[in-house]
Amino acid sequence: MASRTIAIYGKGGIGKSFTTTNLSATFALMNKRVLQLGCDPKHDSTTSLFGGISLPTLTDVFSDKNARNEQVGISDIVFRRDIPGFPQPIYGIELGGPQVGRGCGGRGIISGFDVLEKLGIFDWDIDVILMDFLGDVVCGGFATPLARSLSEEVLLVTSNDRQSIFTSNNICQANNYFKTIGGRSRLLGLIVNRDDGSGMAERYAEAAGINVLMKVPYNTEARDMDDSFDFAVRLPAIRRQFERLAADILNDAITPCEARGLEFIDFVKLFGNVSSELPAAASPEELFSRSVVSHVPGLETTVNGPVGIKDEIIDSERQHMLKCIDMLDEAGREIYTLLEIEGKSPEQIADLTNLGLLEVNQRIADARKALRRLFFDL
């Protein structure tokens, strides 16, 4: 029997990993074989599942294996934990991603799924695969389960704040788009985490046509258990809610949403009165009324005037700069002229003047410092 595949989306920090982890634990307690797949570059989805351990990520393992011309195997990236009192182990994978500023997280997600499909993930003897996805990144890689119909069903995790609801609305609209081009992922509905009783998420859900599946109130004991890498479903009240949701999923008791989502203007109107006035356009004149940056060789200066600055003003600035250059000492004037007027590199200047490169660079720095002082003092 094929695995049940469920993608869980939510804004970063809203509790989607908390929700995914406790849903994994609930399925395992119901004697189901569960795989939790962390699809966030932070690679912290499975931390609570594994008692605080950070799993080796597929991204890092693949990079290491590739450097040694070796193939990635299942045992390199799939880990299991046998938990006392649980009739089934829980399996975990972290896709991971590049370090900040060193690559595209979405590209890492796509590549990670390519590796998993080659390893036959959807043919493994697993009852439920839960995919924990970051929802507030619009990069196409994070929509992989929707774009390629790798997830049969989608759950949205939100709170009652505008930003987390906005993220859920974006995912709803993305899923609708992929359905127009053959996508088959079904939106089951919304989970309201840290529910404060304001009803804002429910108000949105009604307007957008989305089911509200579960409301989890803020619970300091549940938070403390999660922070200490334990399961909040050990608390009877929390467990009953997750058991009800898990049973409804397994028994196909949830009618998928035909949710339209909301356009931006309709969305923001949920939160208050929206001005009907069009925004006033800023003019170049007002933005440049006080200062315009003029790039004089080696120095940035400011001059009064609009964006269409007159040629005579530019010429005046250049004349002023040349006057300042003439006032430098002979060594500084020679160095600066070679550098900025003749366009020579420090290395070329060193050859022409028979000076060491360190001394040339020091003279350049001294000349620039003197020029700044002369330019603004004269």
N, C-alpha and C positions, 0 to 999 in steps of 0.2 A: 504494500500500500504506500502511495506517495506521501511525502511529508506535507503537513499543513504549514503553509508559509505565511507569516504575518509581519508586515513592516510597521514599526511604531515610530512615529514622527513627533517632534516637539522642539520648541525653542531651547537653546542651550541653557541649562541651569533650571529648567522648569520641573524636572523630575521624571523625565522619560526613562532614564536608566533605572531609577527607583521603581518605576512602574514595570519596566521590562523584567527586571530581576525578580520582583515579587510574583509576577505572572509566571515566570520560569519555575520558580519554587512551587507555585500552586499546581502547575501541570505535573511536576515531578511527584508531588504528594498525591496526585490523582493517578499515579502509576503510569505516567506517560514519559517517554524518552524525549528529552528536550535539548535542543541546541540553541544557545544564545550567541548571536553574531553581532559583535560590536562594530558599528560602521561610522565611527567618529574618530578623527585624527588624534584626539586626546587619549584614545585607547583605554578608557576607564569604565566601560560598560560592565565588564564582568568582574570588577574588583571585589564587590560584595559577595558574588557567587563563590569566589575562590579565597575568601577569608582575608582579603586585603592584598593578595598577590597580584602583581601586574604581569599579565601573560605576555610571552614573546609575540610580537605582531607578525602578521603575514608579510607586511612590507619589509621589515627588518630581516626576517628569515630568508625571504626571496632574494634580497640584495646580497646577503652573505653567501647563500648557496650559488647564486649566479656568478659571484666573483671567483668561486672555486669550480665553476662549470659543473655544478651538481643540480639535481632535480629536487624540488620541494615535495615531500611526502606528507601524508595525512598526519603521521605522528609528530611531524615538525611543528604543526600549527594548531592541531585540535587537542584540547586537554579536557580531562574529566575530573569531577569531584564527587566522591561518595560521601554523602552527608548523613550522619547518624539520625535514624528515624525516618529517612526518606526511602521509599521502596525502589526508586530509580536514581541513578546518578544523573548529574547535569553536565552537559558538555558546553565548552566555550571556545570561541575564536575571536580574536581581535584583528581587524584588518589593519589598523594603524594608519599611518600617513607620514608625509615628510615633516621635518622640523619647520618651525615658523620661518617663512621667507625663502624656503629652499625647494619649493615644488608645489604642485597643484594637488590639494587634498581630494578633489573630485576625480582627477585622473587616477589617483591611488585606489579609490573605490572601484572604478571600472576595471583596473588591472587586477585588483583583488578578487573580484567576482569571476574574471576570466580564469584565474588559477583554480578557484573553488569548483567551477563547472568542469574543468579538466580533471579534477580529482573526484568528480561524480557526486557532489554534495547533495543533489536532489534525488539520488538513488540510495543514499545511506539509510540504514534502519533507524530512522528518527521519526517520531510522531509529529513533533511540532518544532519548526524553526522560527525563532523570534529575532527579527532584525532591528537593532536599535540604531535609528538614524537621526542625525542632526537635521533639524528642519528649517533653520533660519539661514541657510546658505543656498543661494539660487543656482549655483554651478550645477550643470547637468549631471555630473557624476553622482551627486547625492540623490538624484531622482532615478537611479539605475533600476531599482525594483519596480518602479512604476513604468518607466520607459520600456523595459524588456519583460514586463509582466512576470517578474521573478517572485513577486509576493501576490498570493491570491487575495489577501485582505489587508486593509490599512486601518490602523488605529491612530487617532490624533490625541496627544496629551497637551493640555493647556491649563492655565489658571484663569483667574478673573481679570487679569490685567490686559491692557490693550495690546501690548507688543506680543505676548504669547498667543493671544487670539488671532492677531494679524498673521502670525506664522502659520497657524492652523488653516486660516483662510487661503493662504498661498498654496499650501499643499493640496487643499481641496480643489482649487482651480487648476493646479498642475495635473492632478489625476484626471480631471475632466478633459483637459487638453489631450492627454495620452489616450484616453478612451476614443477620441475622434480619429485617431490614427491606428486603431487596433488594440490599444491597451485593454487588459482584462482585470486589472486590480480593482477590487470592490471596497468601497469605503464603508466600514462598519459603523463608525461613529466617534464620539468625543469622550475623553476621560478628563474630568475636572480634578486636578490635583491641588492640594493645599486650599481647598474650597473655604472661602471666608463667608459664605452665605449671601454675598451681594447679588448673585444671580446673573452677573454680567455675561458669563460664558453661555449660560442657558438662553439668555436673550439673543445672543448671537446665533446659537445653534438653531433656534426657532426661525429666525430670519433667513438663515442660509439653508435650511432644510436638512440639518444634520442631527442624528440620534445622539442623545446624551446617555452614555452607557453606564457610567459610574462616577460618583462624586466622593473624593477622598478628602475629608476635612484635615486641616493642619493638626498634627499630632506630635507633640514634643517627644513622646516615648518612641514613636515610629521613626522620627528623625534621628534620635540617639542610637537606635538599633542600626539604622542604615549607616550612620557615621562610624559605628564600631564593626562594620562589615558583617552584619547579621540581617535576618529577614524580618521585615515588619509583619509578615503574615503569621508570625508566631503570636501576635496579638489577636485574640479572638475576633474583635470587631473588624479589624482590617482583613483578617483571613476570610471571614464570611463574604465580604464584598468581592474579593478576588476569586473565591470559589464560585460565586454566582456568575461572574463574568466569564471565567474559564469554561464552566459548564455550558453557558449559552453559546460560546464560540464552538465548542466541540459538538454540540447538538444542533448546530445551524439554526439556533433560535433567534438570531438577530437578522432582521431584514436589512440588507445593504441600503445605504442612502442613495437617493438620486439627488444629491445635493448640488445646488447651482453655485454655491459660494456667493460672495458679495463683491461688487465692484467697489473701488476705493471710496467713492463719495458716499455710497450707501453704508459702507462699513463705518466710516468716521461719524456718520450721523447717529449711530447707535450710542455714541459716547457724549453727545451734547449738540448744541446748536452750532452749525457750521456757517461761517460768513458767506454771503452771496456775492460779495465784492470780488472782482478780479484783482489779482495782485498787481501793484504798480510796477512798471518796468523801470529799472535803474538806467540812467544815461551815462555814456562815457565821460561827459563833461563833469558830472558831479563826482564820479569816482576818481577822476584825474585832476580835480580842481585844486588840490593842495600840493600834490607831488607827482612827478613822473620820473621813473628811474631812467637815467641816461647812462649807458655803459661806456664810460671813457676808459681806454686801455689801462688795466690794472687797478681801477677804482670805480666804485658806484657813487654817483652823485644824484642829488635831487634838484629839480628845477620847477618853478611854477609854470603852469600852463595846461591846456587841454590835451587830449590824446593826440590831436593833429599838431604836434609841437612845431613851431616855426623853425626853418633852417637857420635863421640868424641866431636863434637861441642856442642851437647845437654848436654853431660855429663859435659863438662866444665862449661856451664851455670848453671847447677844444683849445681856443687861444689861451684861456686861463690855465688849462693844464700844461700847455707848452711853456708858458711863463714860469710855472712852478718847477718844471723839469730843468729849465735853465738855471734856476736858483740852487739846484743841488750841488754838492761838491763834485769835483771833477771825476772822481772814481764812481760815485753814485750815478752821475749823469751819463757816463759812458756805458755802464752796465744796463741802466734802465732803457737807454736808447736802443742798444742792441736787442734787448728783450722785447720791448713793446712796439718800437717803431720799425725795426728791421725784422722782427719776428724770429730771432734766433733762440734756440733752446739753451738751457743752462750748460749742457754738454758742449754745444758749439761755442758758447761764450768762453768756456774754460780753455778750449783749444786756441781761440783767437787772442786771448789775453795772457796766455801762459800761467793761468791761475788754477789752483785746485778746485774741484767741483764744490767742496764744502765751503770754501771761501767765496765762490761765486754766489752760491745760494744765500749765504749770510749777507753779502752786499746787496742782493736783490731785496731781501727782507728789510734791511736798513733803509734802502732807497724808498720802498713803498711806505714805510712808517713815516719817513720824512715828508713824503709827498702828501700823505693824508693831513699832516699837520699844516703844511704850507697851503694846501688847497682851501682849507676851511678858515685859516687865519688871515689870508690876504683879502 
